């Protein structure tokens, strides 16, 4: 009996030891502002993809505040997570935290944030191409002439680039005049900021604008509601923005919405792509250059308007 029991006991102890040592990969995901649909879509997709792999996931929401974002990154470093994904972060403001992650040997991937020397890379769309597509669509719909309003956001690299590209397009099309512009200054209470700023612009320029450009769809939703409150109907003005999502597509299709088009960015694919890249580099040991050779991993974007919106609406 002893001869049989001893090997079994030894095997059980060995298996228990292996189970303890084989700790699951732990991924920290930080979204800068989860009340923004796009930030949430990236974070949720990354969480789902990581859990599918059997990883442990810590998802944090910085609620649009810089100190909270910095503290959350620092806490993940102290926790000793195996990898970090940052959604819509700000590499310039958080250079010290990203450097600390790198020095701690924690691989870091950002999404729609801009490049950092301390991150493996940033998953992005080509914001210059995206900005040009949205701007040219708007100008085309108003016949390349007439007054427009713009809603900007300078504190995010992507939306800032979109605005700069719009300025280039406007500089070459002098018959289109930007008669009013509001720049979103706050992040934590951004909805109230956009609503108050654009409400004033719309009233000041009543009857004197043919189009509105918004730097992202969340802003466009607020503007759309303001226009409807003024009694406007689809086609009275052309409202164009950038990001994509089911609410956006619903509005584009709806006869009650002013929103005419968006350039759809694949946020879910970006979150999933961050996890897949983390698997290849941090788990499988592939070189970063096997995933992308530069500071960016680019994904495609699609212009969506009434001509093709049905293909994007989920049943």
Secondary structure, 3 states (H helix, E strand, C coil): CHHHHHHHHHHHHHHHHHHHHCCCCEEEEEECCCCCHHHHHHHHHHHHHHHHCCCEEEEEECCCCHHHHHHHHHHHHHHCCCEEEEECCCCCCCHHHHHHHHHCCCEEEEECCCCCCCCCEEEEECHHHHHHHHHHHHHHHCCCCEEEEEEECCCCHHHHHHHHHHHHHHHCCCCEEEEEEEECCCCCCHHHHHHHHHHHHHHHCCCCCCEEEECCHHHHHHHHHHHHHCCCCCCCCEEEEEECCHHHHHHHHCCCCCEEEEEEECHHHHHHHHHHHHHHHHHCCCCHHHCCCCCEEEECEEEECCCCHHHCCCC
